[in-house]
Amino acid sequence: VYLKGGGKFTGRIVEKTEEKVVVDFGDGVMGITMDRVERIERGLSPLDEYEARAAKLSQEDVNGWRALAQWAASKGLSRQARLAYQRVLALAPNDPEARQALGFVNVDGRWLTEEDSYRARGFVKYQGEWMTPAEVQLAKSDAAREQARDDAAKRASDAEFTANMDRLRA
């Protein structure tokens, strides 16, 4: 689908009306209004090719599924690459390429999720970030100092306001 003013989308057209065209990119579906479309060229999309390649593979072909995952990743089909790598892991649970592609980390010879790998190395999650316990303590003490400063500034502001009000009344 070529857009007016430049740009294009490649995927499988799942719906086309006079108002819009809906394209499946493999990782999601998007509707594009026809007033933005310059032209549509029909042909096989990478998603079509992925499905054709997958249909030809034996369910037990580890190397074939790994190659398909690599190909899908190179075409921007991240969902399909993930599915193919998951197939590789089902057949070869310790496959390093598939493990890494799916976000696993090797820690002392064990494949762990990224989150578990941080925990195994002694990190803790604090306010959405992984930190050492010492960094957490430092962050907490910095936050406490900042809160104390803010509280002192508020008390000073309140006292000044009260003093000004007392002067006005006097």
MDAnalysis code that builds the backbone (N, CA, C; Angstrom):
import MDAnalysis as mda
import numpy as np

u = mda.Universe.empty(510, n_residues=170, atom_resindex=np.repeat(np.arange(170), 3), trajectory=True)
u.add_TopologyAttr("name", ["N", "CA", "C"] * 170)
u.add_TopologyAttr("resid", np.arange(1, 171))
u.add_TopologyAttr("resname", ["VAL", "TYR", "LEU", "LYS", "GLY", "GLY", "GLY", "LYS", "PHE", "THR", "GLY", "ARG", "ILE", "VAL", "GLU", "LYS", "THR", "GLU", "GLU", "LYS", "VAL", "VAL", "VAL", "ASP", "PHE", "GLY", "ASP", "GLY", "VAL", "MET", "GLY", "ILE", "THR", "MET", "ASP", "ARG", "VAL", "GLU", "ARG", "ILE", "GLU", "ARG", "GLY", "LEU", "SER", "PRO", "LEU", "ASP", "GLU", "TYR", "GLU", "ALA", "ARG", "ALA", "ALA", "LYS", "LEU", "SER", "GLN", "GLU", "ASP", "VAL", "ASN", "GLY", "TRP", "ARG", "ALA", "LEU", "ALA", "GLN", "TRP", "ALA", "ALA", "SER", "LYS", "GLY", "LEU", "SER", "ARG", "GLN", "ALA", "ARG", "LEU", "ALA", "TYR", "GLN", "ARG", "VAL", "LEU", "ALA", "LEU", "ALA", "PRO", "ASN", "ASP", "PRO", "GLU", "ALA", "ARG", "GLN", "ALA", "LEU", "GLY", "PHE", "VAL", "ASN", "VAL", "ASP", "GLY", "ARG", "TRP", "LEU", "THR", "GLU", "GLU", "ASP", "SER", "TYR", "ARG", "ALA", "ARG", "GLY", "PHE", "VAL", "LYS", "TYR", "GLN", "GLY", "GLU", "TRP", "MET", "THR", "PRO", "ALA", "GLU", "VAL", "GLN", "LEU", "ALA", "LYS", "SER", "ASP", "ALA", "ALA", "ARG", "GLU", "GLN", "ALA", "ARG", "ASP", "ASP", "ALA", "ALA", "LYS", "ARG", "ALA", "SER", "ASP", "ALA", "GLU", "PHE", "THR", "ALA", "ASN", "MET", "ASP", "ARG", "LEU", "ARG", "ALA"])
u.atoms.positions = np.array([
    [0.861, -1.162, 0.000],
    [0.000, 0.000, 0.000],
    [0.910, 1.227, 0.000],
    [0.874, 1.993, -1.091],
    [1.677, 3.210, -1.217],
    [0.826, 4.403, -0.791],
    [1.415, 5.250, 0.042],
    [0.684, 6.400, 0.570],
    [0.968, 7.658, -0.234],
    [0.003, 8.545, -0.283],
    [0.210, 9.852, -0.902],
    [1.267, 10.592, -0.093],
    [2.172, 11.253, -0.749],
    [3.208, 11.996, -0.042],
    [4.377, 11.119, 0.376],
    [4.392, 9.866, -0.049],
    [5.507, 8.970, 0.273],
    [5.152, 7.991, 1.369],
    [5.950, 6.970, 1.491],
    [5.740, 5.938, 2.493],
    [4.938, 4.784, 1.922],
    [5.159, 3.616, 2.504],
    [4.413, 2.442, 2.067],
    [4.323, 1.441, 3.202],
    [3.322, 0.587, 3.106],
    [3.116, -0.502, 4.061],
    [3.063, -1.796, 3.274],
    [3.700, -2.817, 3.812],
    [3.670, -4.126, 3.177],
    [3.048, -5.104, 4.146],
    [2.061, -5.829, 3.672],
    [1.397, -6.817, 4.498],
    [0.285, -7.476, 3.705],
    [-0.516, -8.235, 4.393],
    [-1.635, -8.936, 3.768],
    [-2.895, -8.075, 3.922],
    [-3.536, -7.791, 2.803],
    [-4.782, -7.017, 2.853],
    [-5.885, -7.959, 3.313],
    [-6.505, -7.615, 4.446],
    [-7.565, -8.466, 4.990],
    [-8.953, -7.887, 4.721],
    [-8.983, -6.600, 4.355],
    [-10.265, -5.971, 4.029],
    [-9.994, -4.740, 3.190],
    [-10.829, -4.517, 2.193],
    [-10.700, -3.305, 1.377],
    [-12.102, -2.843, 1.025],
    [-12.401, -1.593, 1.411],
    [-13.678, -0.980, 1.071],
    [-13.375, 0.336, 0.360],
    [-14.415, 1.058, 0.006],
    [-14.194, 2.363, -0.616],
    [-13.618, 3.363, 0.375],
    [-13.831, 3.128, 1.677],
    [-13.362, 4.054, 2.700],
    [-11.980, 3.733, 3.242],
    [-11.636, 2.425, 3.304],
    [-10.364, 2.073, 3.934],
    [-9.852, 0.731, 3.436],
    [-8.568, 0.513, 3.715],
    [-7.937, -0.774, 3.473],
    [-7.335, -1.216, 4.808],
    [-7.535, -2.479, 5.158],
    [-7.026, -3.020, 6.418],
    [-5.905, -3.997, 6.079],
    [-4.725, -3.767, 6.679],
    [-3.537, -4.553, 6.361],
    [-3.049, -5.279, 7.619],
    [-2.778, -6.576, 7.463],
    [-2.180, -7.388, 8.537],
    [-0.682, -7.420, 8.282],
    [0.095, -6.898, 9.252],
    [1.551, -6.828, 9.119],
    [2.255, -8.013, 9.760],
    [1.509, -8.875, 10.394],
    [2.109, -10.005, 11.101],
    [2.129, -9.771, 12.594],
    [2.442, -8.545, 13.011],
    [2.454, -8.198, 14.434],
    [1.191, -7.450, 14.835],
    [0.364, -7.167, 13.881],
    [-0.855, -6.426, 14.164],
    [-1.560, -6.061, 12.874],
    [-2.701, -5.431, 13.040],
    [-3.541, -5.059, 11.900],
    [-3.773, -3.556, 11.980],
    [-3.752, -2.901, 10.806],
    [-3.968, -1.455, 10.800],
    [-4.868, -1.085, 9.636],
    [-5.785, -0.180, 9.896],
    [-6.644, 0.352, 8.850],
    [-6.088, 1.666, 8.338],
    [-6.127, 1.851, 7.022],
    [-5.640, 3.079, 6.404],
    [-6.779, 3.625, 5.557],
    [-7.128, 4.890, 5.773],
    [-8.219, 5.467, 4.993],
    [-7.778, 5.638, 3.548],
    [-8.695, 5.389, 2.626],
    [-8.377, 5.413, 1.197],
    [-7.958, 6.803, 0.713],
    [-8.356, 7.857, 1.426],
    [-7.934, 9.194, 0.994],
    [-6.422, 9.398, 1.195],
    [-5.769, 8.512, 1.952],
    [-4.309, 8.574, 2.149],
    [-3.556, 7.650, 1.197],
    [-4.293, 6.800, 0.480],
    [-3.674, 5.783, -0.364],
    [-3.476, 6.308, -1.789],
    [-2.235, 6.188, -2.265],
    [-1.941, 6.537, -3.659],
    [-2.269, 5.364, -4.566],
    [-1.754, 4.172, -4.199],
    [-2.035, 2.976, -5.000],
    [-1.762, 1.732, -4.166],
    [-2.300, 0.619, -4.627],
    [-2.101, -0.671, -3.973],
    [-1.531, -1.624, -5.016],
    [-0.416, -2.240, -4.699],
    [0.171, -3.260, -5.570],
    [-0.017, -4.603, -4.891],
    [-0.619, -5.511, -5.606],
    [-0.858, -6.838, -5.042],
    [0.311, -7.757, -5.325],
    [0.586, -8.633, -4.383],
    [1.649, -9.621, -4.503],
    [1.738, -10.372, -3.192],
    [2.687, -11.262, -3.096],
    [2.868, -11.997, -1.842],
    [3.551, -11.100, -0.823],
    [3.026, -11.093, 0.375],
    [3.634, -10.325, 1.456],
    [4.603, -11.229, 2.210],
    [5.495, -10.652, 3.014],
    [6.366, -11.481, 3.848],
    [5.559, -12.421, 4.756],
    [4.389, -11.982, 5.210],
    [3.538, -12.841, 6.040],
    [3.069, -14.058, 5.248],
    [2.679, -13.843, 3.989],
    [2.291, -14.964, 3.132],
    [3.462, -15.926, 2.948],
    [4.643, -15.354, 2.716],
    [5.825, -16.184, 2.500],
    [6.192, -16.968, 3.766],
    [6.062, -16.325, 4.927],
    [6.336, -17.026, 6.190],
    [5.428, -18.248, 6.304],
    [4.145, -18.036, 6.080],
    [3.193, -19.138, 6.221],
    [3.471, -20.261, 5.227],
    [3.863, -19.908, 4.006],
    [4.189, -20.925, 3.008],
    [5.434, -21.710, 3.433],
    [6.447, -21.013, 3.925],
    [7.669, -21.686, 4.380],
    [7.386, -22.575, 5.590],
    [6.598, -22.080, 6.522],
    [6.281, -22.853, 7.732],
    [5.505, -24.114, 7.371],
    [4.604, -24.006, 6.394],
    [3.796, -25.167, 6.000],
    [4.655, -26.282, 5.410],
    [5.793, -25.925, 4.820],
    [6.673, -26.919, 4.204],
    [7.592, -27.603, 5.219],
    [7.723, -27.031, 6.411],
    [8.649, -27.577, 7.405],
    [8.050, -28.754, 8.167],
    [8.882, -29.715, 8.442],
    [8.505, -30.801, 9.348],
    [8.439, -30.216, 10.754],
    [7.526, -30.708, 11.559],
    [7.398, -30.216, 12.931],
    [8.661, -30.484, 13.748],
    [9.513, -31.433, 13.296],
    [10.718, -31.822, 14.038],
    [11.998, -31.226, 13.464],
    [11.911, -30.337, 12.472],
    [13.082, -29.788, 11.786],
    [13.637, -28.575, 12.534],
    [14.500, -28.828, 13.504],
    [15.054, -27.751, 14.337],
    [15.760, -26.711, 13.484],
    [16.639, -27.148, 12.595],
    [17.392, -26.197, 11.772],
    [16.479, -25.409, 10.840],
    [15.461, -26.059, 10.319],
    [14.509, -25.368, 9.460],
    [13.736, -24.289, 10.209],
    [13.274, -24.600, 11.406],
    [12.545, -23.614, 12.214],
    [13.461, -22.469, 12.641],
    [14.727, -22.789, 12.947],
    [15.676, -21.737, 13.314],
    [15.905, -20.814, 12.119],
    [16.109, -21.396, 10.927],
    [16.309, -20.585, 9.718],
    [15.070, -19.746, 9.413],
    [13.883, -20.314, 9.612],
    [12.653, -19.549, 9.393],
    [12.547, -18.399, 10.385],
    [12.929, -18.637, 11.624],
    [12.906, -17.572, 12.641],
    [13.848, -16.442, 12.246],
    [15.047, -16.799, 11.786],
    [16.013, -15.783, 11.353],
    [15.452, -14.980, 10.179],
    [14.860, -15.689, 9.215],
    [14.298, -15.022, 8.054],
    [13.166, -14.089, 8.476],
    [12.269, -14.574, 9.329],
    [11.138, -13.755, 9.781],
    [11.629, -12.496, 10.502],
    [12.650, -12.653, 11.352],
    [13.203, -11.489, 12.058],
    [13.777, -10.490, 11.060],
    [14.429, -10.975, 10.011],
    [15.027, -10.074, 9.014],
    [13.957, -9.331, 8.215],
    [12.744, -9.863, 8.164],
    [11.639, -9.234, 7.428],
    [10.744, -8.399, 8.341],
    [11.124, -8.273, 9.606],
    [10.328, -7.478, 10.538],
    [9.105, -8.193, 11.075],
    [9.040, -9.496, 10.913],
    [7.907, -10.279, 11.417],
    [8.260, -10.812, 12.801],
    [8.288, -9.924, 13.776],
    [8.763, -10.315, 15.109],
    [7.865, -11.357, 15.764],
    [6.567, -11.269, 15.572],
    [5.672, -12.265, 16.169],
    [5.941, -13.647, 15.584],
    [6.097, -13.697, 14.260],
    [6.345, -14.977, 13.606],
    [7.733, -15.510, 13.962],
    [8.719, -14.627, 14.079],
    [10.063, -15.060, 14.495],
    [9.994, -15.666, 15.895],
    [9.246, -15.019, 16.777],
    [9.090, -15.525, 18.147],
    [8.431, -16.915, 18.137],
    [7.402, -17.077, 17.312],
    [6.735, -18.377, 17.229],
    [7.684, -19.460, 16.717],
    [8.484, -19.135, 15.705],
    [9.427, -20.119, 15.159],
    [10.510, -20.453, 16.189],
    [11.001, -19.452, 16.899],
    [12.008, -19.720, 17.943],
    [11.406, -20.545, 19.085],
    [10.146, -20.312, 19.406],
    [9.498, -21.131, 20.433],
    [9.405, -22.587, 19.978],
    [9.198, -22.796, 18.672],
    [9.177, -24.149, 18.120],
    [10.567, -24.784, 18.268],
    [11.616, -23.988, 18.005],
    [12.993, -24.479, 18.161],
    [13.211, -24.921, 19.606],
    [12.788, -24.104, 20.566],
    [12.981, -24.457, 21.986],
    [12.196, -25.693, 22.384],
    [11.034, -25.888, 21.773],
    [10.258, -27.088, 22.083],
    [11.033, -28.340, 21.651],
    [11.820, -28.205, 20.596],
    [12.591, -29.333, 20.076],
    [13.993, -29.414, 20.677],
    [14.580, -28.252, 20.965],
    [15.952, -28.185, 21.499],
    [15.972, -27.152, 22.628],
    [15.593, -27.559, 23.846],
    [15.408, -26.616, 24.953],
    [16.621, -25.747, 25.309],
    [17.820, -26.165, 24.957],
    [19.003, -25.368, 25.303],
    [19.608, -24.657, 24.105],
    [18.866, -24.499, 23.034],
    [19.384, -23.821, 21.846],
    [19.733, -22.371, 22.203],
    [21.021, -22.010, 22.136],
    [21.421, -20.664, 22.579],
    [20.828, -19.536, 21.735],
    [20.753, -19.733, 20.426],
    [20.216, -18.669, 19.575],
    [18.746, -18.406, 19.894],
    [17.970, -19.477, 20.012],
    [16.548, -19.323, 20.315],
    [16.361, -18.719, 21.703],
    [17.136, -19.204, 22.671],
    [17.034, -18.651, 24.035],
    [17.302, -17.150, 24.034],
    [18.389, -16.736, 23.387],
    [18.720, -15.307, 23.356],
    [17.659, -14.501, 22.614],
    [17.191, -15.033, 21.492],
    [16.179, -14.317, 20.705],
    [14.886, -14.117, 21.491],
    [14.602, -15.050, 22.396],
    [13.376, -14.960, 23.195],
    [13.589, -14.232, 24.523],
    [14.772, -13.632, 24.689],
    [15.020, -12.785, 25.857],
    [15.607, -13.487, 27.059],
    [16.054, -14.716, 26.910],
    [16.675, -15.419, 28.027],
    [18.138, -14.997, 28.149],
    [18.666, -15.128, 29.367],
    [20.045, -14.768, 29.663],
    [20.713, -15.973, 30.314],
    [21.942, -16.255, 29.892],
    [22.680, -17.375, 30.463],
    [23.452, -16.883, 31.679],
    [23.099, -17.403, 32.845],
    [23.769, -17.034, 34.094],
    [24.292, -18.323, 34.720],
    [25.605, -18.424, 34.778],
    [26.247, -19.612, 35.359],
    [25.732, -20.910, 34.742],
    [25.592, -20.910, 33.418],
    [25.171, -22.119, 32.724],
    [23.681, -22.406, 32.751],
    [22.894, -21.514, 33.334],
    [21.436, -21.695, 33.383],
    [20.765, -20.610, 32.557],
    [19.750, -20.991, 31.793],
    [18.992, -20.023, 31.014],
    [17.859, -19.481, 31.883],
    [17.877, -18.170, 32.092],
    [16.871, -17.515, 32.932],
    [16.207, -16.390, 32.154],
    [14.991, -16.048, 32.583],
    [14.381, -14.857, 32.006],
    [15.227, -13.673, 32.430],
    [15.075, -12.566, 31.729],
    [15.866, -11.379, 32.074],
    [15.620, -10.990, 33.530],
    [14.363, -11.024, 33.931],
    [14.007, -10.665, 35.306],
    [14.672, -11.604, 36.312],
    [14.587, -12.905, 36.066],
    [15.211, -13.874, 36.974],
    [16.729, -13.741, 36.978],
    [17.310, -13.350, 35.841],
    [18.767, -13.192, 35.792],
    [19.211, -12.029, 36.682],
    [18.434, -10.970, 36.720],
    [18.769, -9.847, 37.615],
    [18.696, -10.303, 39.072],
    [17.632, -11.015, 39.401],
    [17.487, -11.504, 40.779],
    [18.635, -12.441, 41.157],
    [19.011, -13.321, 40.226],
    [20.088, -14.275, 40.496],
    [21.417, -13.563, 40.747],
    [21.566, -12.383, 40.170],
    [22.806, -11.614, 40.363],
    [22.689, -10.627, 41.520],
    [21.583, -10.705, 42.287],
    [21.454, -9.898, 43.496],
    [20.794, -8.545, 43.309],
    [20.250, -8.272, 42.146],
    [19.581, -6.996, 41.923],
    [18.148, -7.053, 42.450],
    [17.611, -5.893, 42.742],
    [16.209, -5.782, 43.152],
    [15.562, -4.705, 42.280],
    [14.262, -4.816, 42.100],
    [13.553, -3.827, 41.299],
    [13.029, -2.746, 42.230],
    [13.372, -1.502, 41.914],
    [12.938, -0.368, 42.720],
    [12.471, 0.720, 41.765],
    [11.229, 1.106, 41.906],
    [10.607, 2.134, 41.068],
    [10.831, 1.853, 39.586],
    [10.633, 0.573, 39.203],
    [10.694, 0.186, 37.807],
    [12.087, -0.047, 37.244],
    [13.134, 0.067, 38.067],
    [14.497, -0.133, 37.591],
    [15.198, -1.186, 38.429],
    [16.110, -1.932, 37.789],
    [16.911, -2.923, 38.505],
    [18.128, -2.227, 39.097],
    [18.333, -2.434, 40.411],
    [19.432, -1.786, 41.132],
    [20.030, -2.768, 42.124],
    [21.237, -2.442, 42.555],
    [21.818, -3.203, 43.651],
    [21.131, -2.745, 44.934],
    [21.154, -3.565, 45.979],
    [20.558, -3.114, 47.242],
    [21.165, -1.800, 47.740],
    [22.472, -1.603, 47.526],
    [23.117, -0.355, 47.951],
    [22.555, 0.841, 47.187],
    [22.298, 0.655, 45.881],
    [21.715, 1.739, 45.081],
    [20.300, 2.060, 45.542],
    [19.554, 1.041, 45.949],
    [18.203, 1.265, 46.465],
    [18.265, 2.089, 47.742],
    [19.173, 1.714, 48.647],
    [19.325, 2.467, 49.899],
    [19.668, 3.927, 49.610],
    [20.589, 4.141, 48.675],
    [20.988, 5.504, 48.315],
    [19.795, 6.271, 47.728],
    [19.037, 5.623, 46.851],
    [17.870, 6.276, 46.252],
    [16.834, 6.623, 47.319],
    [16.636, 5.696, 48.271],
    [15.671, 5.963, 49.345],
    [16.135, 7.113, 50.231],
    [17.425, 7.164, 50.552],
    [17.907, 8.252, 51.415],
    [17.864, 9.579, 50.657],
    [18.162, 9.558, 49.345],
    [18.038, 10.786, 48.552],
    [16.592, 11.265, 48.527],
    [15.658, 10.330, 48.360],
    [14.239, 10.685, 48.341],
    [13.800, 11.235, 49.692],
    [14.298, 10.639, 50.793],
    [13.949, 11.110, 52.133],
    [14.496, 12.516, 52.366],
    [15.758, 12.763, 51.908],
    [16.332, 14.112, 52.053],
    [15.527, 15.123, 51.250],
    [15.139, 14.764, 50.044],
    [14.364, 15.678, 49.212],
    [13.003, 15.960, 49.834],
    [12.378, 14.922, 50.383],
    [11.089, 15.106, 51.044],
    [11.234, 16.010, 52.265],
    [12.298, 15.822, 53.037],
    [12.537, 16.672, 54.215],
    [12.750, 18.125, 53.792],
    [13.500, 18.342, 52.694],
    [13.708, 19.703, 52.173],
    [12.383, 20.326, 51.749],
    [11.560, 19.530, 51.032],
    [10.258, 20.036, 50.588],
    [9.362, 20.377, 51.782],
    [9.388, 19.501, 52.798],
    [8.579, 19.750, 53.996],
    [9.041, 21.016, 54.709],
    [10.355, 21.204, 54.820],
    [10.895, 22.401, 55.481],
    [10.524, 23.649, 54.689],
    [10.610, 23.588, 53.366],
    [10.253, 24.739, 52.535],
    [8.772, 25.065, 52.689],
    [7.929, 24.046, 52.780],
    [6.490, 24.279, 52.962],
    [6.219, 24.906, 54.329],
    [6.891, 24.390, 55.365],
    [6.696, 24.984, 56.701],
    [7.140, 26.443, 56.720],
    [8.257, 26.752, 56.058],
    [8.747, 28.126, 56.000],
    [7.760, 29.016, 55.244],
    [7.239, 28.498, 54.140],
    [6.267, 29.258, 53.353],
    [4.989, 29.497, 54.155],
    [4.535, 28.452, 54.871],
    [3.338, 28.597, 55.701],
    [3.567, 29.614, 56.821],
    [4.761, 29.568, 57.438],
    [5.068, 30.509, 58.523],
    [5.116, 31.934, 57.988],
    [5.702, 32.123, 56.808],
    [5.769, 33.460, 56.218],
    [4.365, 33.965, 55.892],
    [3.515, 33.079, 55.364],
    [2.146, 33.455, 55.053],
    [1.408, 33.870, 56.321],
    [1.558, 33.072, 57.385],
    [0.897, 33.379, 58.659],
    [1.389, 34.717, 59.209],
    [2.704, 34.959, 59.130],
    [3.262, 36.227, 59.621],
    [2.705, 37.400, 58.814],
    [2.628, 37.264, 57.520],
    [2.085, 38.338, 56.672],
    [0.611, 38.601, 56.994],
    [-0.145, 37.530, 57.222],
    [-1.556, 37.686, 57.571],
    [-1.695, 38.386, 58.926],
    [-0.821, 38.012, 59.872],
    [-0.866, 38.651, 61.192],
    [-0.553, 40.153, 61.063],
    [0.430, 40.513, 60.205],
    [0.780, 41.930, 60.001],
    [-0.407, 42.676, 59.376],
    [-1.057, 42.041, 58.415],
    [-2.187, 42.695, 57.769],
    [-3.328, 42.932, 58.747],
    [-3.563, 41.953, 59.627],
    [-4.616, 42.112, 60.624],
    [-4.270, 43.202, 61.629],
    [-2.998, 43.297, 61.959],
    [-2.561, 44.282, 62.937],
    [-2.682, 45.661, 62.307],
])
